[in-house]
Amino acid sequence: MRSELFDRALRLVVGRPPVPVPRTLTERRLADLFSTLASTDDLVVAGEAEDEIWALWTSHDDDDLEQRLDRAIHHIAAREFESAGRLLDALLHDRDDYVEAWNKRATLYFLMERDRDSVADIVRTLELEPRHFGAICGFAQICLRHGRRAEALAAFESALAINPHMPGPRSAVDALNTEFRSTAH
């Protein structure tokens, strides 16, 4: 999978543009939580910070939008992809700045093996929230699926630079580094 879209996603993942200065209470809270993730060695504190980040990403000032996202998430979990897709399409039509709706639709597309569509939604997610370690890990998984192991490694490392406490990406980095060391001549 080589395309301008893939290259754009890779640039967003490894070059992470700076996060704008926090203006709202939620943005300030996210900044504090990301700072905690980067600085703590306490796994309980890190887990709580990560959980709160996810809660802030999925929340919305508009209760109706938040409930619609919640229903879409349940449809994805139940593998009811058509229903989830309809909900997410409508939600994004109504609010194209809802970061987590973009990420969840990227996840939906990934599960449906619609990788180009997933990457497009990952790009939009990262344009809105450059620290979205979930979207970055999703991109890494797409890279792995397409045999782009060096790009997957770069993406996993980028995600770990934001949230160093994720065991799955840490294991993937270790495995990919071992693989690359064993094939170097």
C-alpha positions as CSV (number, residue, x, y, z in Angstrom):
1,M,0.0,0.0,0.0
2,R,2.0,3.0,-1.3
3,S,0.2,6.2,-1.9
4,E,0.1,9.9,-1.2
5,L,-2.4,9.1,1.6
6,F,-0.1,6.5,3.2
7,D,2.8,8.9,3.0
8,R,0.8,11.7,4.5
9,A,-0.2,9.4,7.4
10,L,3.4,8.4,7.9
11,R,4.5,12.1,8.0
12,L,1.8,12.8,10.7
13,V,2.8,9.8,12.7
14,V,6.5,10.3,12.8
15,G,6.6,14.1,12.5
16,R,3.8,14.8,14.9
17,P,2.9,18.4,14.4
18,P,2.9,20.5,17.6
19,V,-0.2,20.5,19.7
20,P,-1.8,23.9,19.8
21,V,-1.8,25.8,23.1
22,P,-4.7,24.5,25.2
23,R,-7.6,26.9,25.1
24,T,-10.4,25.0,26.8
25,L,-10.6,23.2,30.1
26,T,-10.7,19.8,28.3
27,E,-7.6,20.7,26.2
28,R,-5.7,21.8,29.4
29,R,-6.8,18.5,31.2
30,L,-5.6,16.5,28.2
31,A,-2.2,18.3,28.2
32,D,-1.8,17.5,31.9
33,L,-2.7,13.9,31.4
34,F,-0.3,13.5,28.5
35,S,2.4,15.1,30.7
36,T,1.6,12.5,33.4
37,L,1.9,9.7,30.9
38,A,5.3,10.9,29.7
39,S,6.7,11.4,33.2
40,T,5.3,8.7,35.5
41,D,6.9,5.4,36.2
42,D,3.9,4.3,38.3
43,L,1.8,1.9,36.2
44,V,-1.4,2.6,38.2
45,V,-1.0,6.4,37.7
46,A,-0.3,5.8,34.0
47,G,-3.3,3.5,33.6
48,E,-5.6,6.1,35.2
49,A,-4.3,8.8,33.0
50,E,-4.8,6.7,29.9
51,D,-8.3,5.8,30.9
52,E,-9.1,9.5,31.5
53,I,-7.7,10.4,28.1
54,W,-9.9,7.9,26.4
55,A,-12.9,9.1,28.5
56,L,-12.2,12.7,27.3
57,W,-11.8,11.6,23.7
58,T,-15.1,9.8,23.7
59,S,-17.0,12.4,25.6
60,H,-18.7,15.4,23.9
61,D,-20.5,18.5,25.0
62,D,-23.5,17.3,23.0
63,D,-25.0,14.3,24.8
64,D,-26.7,13.1,21.6
65,L,-23.4,12.9,19.7
66,E,-21.8,11.1,22.6
67,Q,-24.7,8.6,22.8
68,R,-24.5,8.0,19.0
69,L,-20.8,7.3,19.3
70,D,-21.4,4.9,22.2
71,R,-24.0,3.1,20.1
72,A,-21.5,2.9,17.2
73,I,-18.9,1.5,19.5
74,H,-21.3,-1.2,20.7
75,H,-22.2,-2.1,17.0
76,I,-18.5,-2.4,16.2
77,A,-17.9,-4.7,19.3
78,A,-20.9,-6.8,18.1
79,R,-19.4,-6.9,14.6
80,E,-22.5,-5.2,13.3
81,F,-20.4,-3.2,10.8
82,E,-23.2,-1.8,8.6
83,S,-25.1,-0.3,11.5
84,A,-21.8,1.1,13.0
85,G,-20.9,2.6,9.6
86,R,-24.3,4.3,9.2
87,L,-24.1,5.8,12.7
88,L,-20.5,7.0,12.3
89,D,-21.1,8.5,8.8
90,A,-24.1,10.4,10.1
91,L,-22.3,11.5,13.2
92,L,-19.3,12.8,11.2
93,H,-21.6,14.5,8.8
94,D,-23.1,16.4,11.7
95,R,-19.8,17.1,13.5
96,D,-16.7,16.7,11.4
97,D,-14.4,17.8,14.3
98,Y,-15.3,14.9,16.7
99,V,-11.9,13.2,16.9
100,E,-13.0,10.0,18.4
101,A,-15.7,9.4,15.8
102,W,-13.0,9.6,13.1
103,N,-10.8,7.1,15.1
104,K,-13.7,4.7,15.6
105,R,-14.6,4.8,11.9
106,A,-10.9,4.1,11.2
107,T,-11.2,1.1,13.5
108,L,-14.3,0.0,11.8
109,Y,-12.7,0.2,8.4
110,F,-9.6,-1.7,9.7
111,L,-11.8,-4.5,10.9
112,M,-13.6,-4.5,7.5
113,E,-10.1,-4.7,5.8
114,R,-10.8,-1.3,4.1
115,D,-7.3,-0.1,4.8
116,R,-7.2,2.8,2.5
117,D,-10.4,4.2,4.1
118,S,-9.0,3.5,7.5
119,V,-5.8,5.4,6.7
120,A,-7.8,8.4,5.5
121,D,-9.7,8.5,8.8
122,I,-6.4,8.0,10.8
123,V,-5.1,11.1,8.9
124,R,-8.1,13.1,9.9
125,T,-7.8,11.9,13.5
126,L,-4.2,12.9,13.7
127,E,-4.9,16.3,12.1
128,L,-7.3,16.9,14.9
129,E,-5.4,15.2,17.7
130,P,-1.7,14.6,16.9
131,R,-1.2,12.7,20.2
132,H,-3.8,10.1,19.4
133,F,-1.7,7.0,20.3
134,G,-4.6,4.7,19.4
135,A,-4.8,6.0,15.8
136,I,-1.0,5.8,15.5
137,C,-1.1,2.1,16.7
138,G,-3.9,1.5,14.2
139,F,-1.7,2.8,11.4
140,A,1.1,0.6,12.7
141,Q,-1.2,-2.4,12.4
142,I,-2.1,-1.5,8.8
143,C,1.6,-1.2,8.0
144,L,2.2,-4.7,9.4
145,R,-0.8,-6.1,7.4
146,H,0.9,-4.7,4.3
147,G,4.4,-6.0,5.1
148,R,5.7,-2.4,5.8
149,R,7.6,-3.4,8.9
150,A,10.0,-0.5,9.1
151,E,7.0,1.9,9.0
152,A,5.2,-0.1,11.6
153,L,8.2,0.1,13.9
154,A,8.4,3.9,13.4
155,A,4.7,4.2,14.2
156,F,4.8,2.0,17.3
157,E,7.8,4.0,18.5
158,S,5.9,7.2,17.9
159,A,2.9,5.9,19.9
160,L,5.2,4.9,22.7
161,A,6.9,8.3,22.8
162,I,3.4,9.6,23.6
163,N,2.3,6.8,25.9
164,P,5.2,4.7,27.0
165,H,3.1,2.4,29.1
166,M,1.3,0.3,26.4
167,P,2.5,-3.3,26.5
168,G,1.2,-4.3,23.1
169,P,3.2,-1.7,21.1
170,R,6.2,-2.2,23.4
171,S,6.2,-6.0,22.5
172,A,5.8,-5.1,18.8
173,V,8.8,-2.8,19.0
174,D,10.9,-5.4,20.7
175,A,9.9,-8.1,18.2
176,L,10.5,-5.8,15.2
177,N,13.9,-4.6,16.5
178,T,14.9,-8.3,17.0
179,E,13.7,-9.1,13.5
180,F,15.7,-6.2,12.0
181,R,18.8,-7.1,14.0
182,S,18.7,-10.7,12.8
183,T,18.4,-9.7,9.2
184,A,21.1,-7.1,9.2
185,H,24.3,-8.1,7.5
